[in-house]
Amino acid sequence: MKLSALAAESGVSTASIKYYIHVGILPPGRKRNATTAVYSQAHLDRLALITWLRRELGSPIESIAALTRSIDDESLENIELMGICQRLALEASNVLKSADPASPPAPESSSVENDIRGVLHELGWPDISPTAVASMAGVLDELSASGYQVGPDTIRRHIQSLAEVASKNTSPITDDLSRDRICIEVMRGITMHNRLLITTSALVHASLSAMPRSPPNSAPETTKFE
């Protein structure tokens, strides 16, 4: 397709397409002659990715460029690429803090991370996402610091409660998709599902809080997050 057709089908202006080509996040079209280039489905997939990143995550061009370099790196396996997408989505959602070059390096593995990996091993699940493990460990550390009791049982309950939903969410992500489409599916799934989890959690906590409680004179129980 020509540039005008690419713009019409993608919903991205010709000026923006030319800019994306100029900054290197969109490959140029294949030259048909001195004045005309043709574009393919790969360009549509890349424009869909760029548009989603800009609209949903507010990603700057520099972050998009880093991701597209990873996508175009054929030596990088899809599972590694998905880990990069996870990190980008979690950082944009403020679940995972961006690394500060001036801060000291984190320890290789915390006790909470070891608990998480222990539960994964117990369930027979592969431990392939250091980003996800570190993110969950960080939240559990914050819960612990706030007075909640956390441990392997907490980890197990949360992982198992999400297993059925996650199995359905990840089923469309296959190697048959282009790498750009894989990135969109991974990041959109994480971002939208995180929003759903937060709102569902608010609903459940509000409903349970309104239910009858134990009598005031009953012995207080230790706060526990399960």
N, C-alpha and C positions, 0 to 999 in steps of 0.2 A: 504494500500500500504506500501511497505518497504521504508527504508530511501533512497535508490538509486532511486526508482520511484518518491518519493516526491521531490528529488533534480531535477530530469529530468523534471517533470511537472511544478515545480515552477520556474525553472531557477536559483535557489539558490544552491550554492555548499554545499556538505555534511558537510564540515568544518564550514561554516557559520551557518548552521542549528544547529549543535552541540553547537556552541557558543551561539546562541540565546536561546537554551534550558538551557545552563549553567547559563546565566545571568537572566533567568526567564521571558523573554518576549515571549517565545514560549513554550507551555506545552509539556512535554515529550509524546512520543507515548505510546500506550497501549502495555504492555509486552505480547508477544506471548509465549516466553520461556526465558531462561537465557541469550540468546545472540541476540534475535530478538524482535524488537518492530514494531508495525504497526501504520500507520498514516491515517488521514481522511481528508475530505473536510475542516473541521475546521482548520486544520494545513495549508492547502493551502490558505485559506482566511487570516489567521494571517500572513503568509509569504508575501502575496500580500500587506497587509497593511504595514508591516515593510519595504519592498522593496520600496514602494511608498514614505514613510516618509523619508527614507534615500536618495533616488534619487532626489525627487522633493523639499523637504523642508530642507534637510540636518539636520534632527533632530538627536540630540545625543541620545545615548542609554538611558540616564536618563529620557528624555522626553517621549520616546517610552514606557519605563517601567511604567511611571505614567499613560499614556493613556491605556495601556493594563490592568493595575490594575482596572481602571474604567470600561473597557469593561467586565472584569471578575466578577465585583461586581454586582451580580444579584439584589441587593436592589436598584440599580440606574436605574431609568426609561430611556427609549430610548431618550426622549425629553431632559433630563438632560445631557445624554451622547453626544447628538448632540451639546449642548451648549459648552461642553468641547472641542469638535472637532473644533467648530467655533473659539474659543479663540486661539487654537494652530495654526490654519491656518492663522488667522489675525496677530498673533505675528510673525510668520515666514515671512509674507508678509510685515512686518514693518508698518502695518496699526494700530495695537494695540501694545503699548509698554508693555514689560514684567514688572510685578510689582517689584519694588525695595523694599526689606524688610526694608531698612533704611529710606525710604521716609515716610512722614506722611500720614495717611489714607485719601483717598479722601472723600469729602462730600457725604452724602447718595444720593442726587439727585440735579443736577444743573438745572438752569432755562432752558437750552437748552434741557436737558433730559426730563424735564416736557413738553416742546413744542413737542418733538417727541412722547411722550406718549399721549399727547393730540390729535395729528393727528391720531395715531393708533386707539384711542378710537372713533374719528370722523368717521374713515373709517370702524369701526366695526371689526378691526383686533385684535387678541390676543396679549398681551404684554408678551411674554414668553422668551425673550432673553436679559437679562441685558447686556451681552457682546456686542451684536450688537448695542443696544441703546447707551452704553457708547462709543463705537468706533465711531459711527456717530456723537455723541455730540462733541467728541474731534476734529474731522475734521472741524465741523461747527465753533467751537471756534477758530480754527486756521484761517479759512476764515474770520471770523469777525475781528480778530486781524490784518489781512492784508488789511482791508478797505472795504471788501464786506459786503453788507447788507444781513443778513440772518434772517430767522424767520419761522413761521409756513408755510407760503406760499412756501418758498424754500423747506422745508421738504416735504410738500405735493406733489409738482411737481416731485421731485426726486423719491419718493416712488411710485407714480402712474405710472411714466414712466417706471419703472422696473417691475411692477406687472405682466405683460403678460409674459415677459421672465422668471421671477422667477417661475411662476406657472408651466411652462414647465420643468424647470431645477429640480424642487423638486418632480415632479410626480413619478420618478422611486424609490424614497426613501420611502419604506414601511416597516412595521414590519415583513414582510415575509423574508426580508434579514437577514443574520447573523449580529450580532453587529459589527463585523470587517468590513463587507461590507458596513454597514451604515456609519461607520467612513470614509471609503475610499470615498464613494459617496459625503458626506458632504464636506470633506476637498478638494477633487479634484474639486468639483463644485465651491467652493469659490475661490480657487487658480486660476483655469483656467479662470473663469468668470471675476475675478478682472483684469487679464492680458488683456482680451478682452475689458473690459470697458476702461482701460487706453489707449489702442491703438486706440479704436474707438473715444474716447474723443479727442485725438491728431488729428485724421483725421478731425473730425467735426470742431474743433476750427481752424485748418489750413485753411479749405475751407471757413468758414465764415469770417475769417480775411482777405481773399483775395477778398471778395466781395466789391462792392462800398459802401463807408461810407457816413455819413452825411456831408454836406459842412463844411469846416473849420470854417466858421464864425457863424455856428449855436451854440446855447447855449449848453454848456457841460452838460451832464447828470450825475447824481450820479451813481457811479459804483454799479451794483447790480448782484448778483450771482443767477441765476434762471435756 
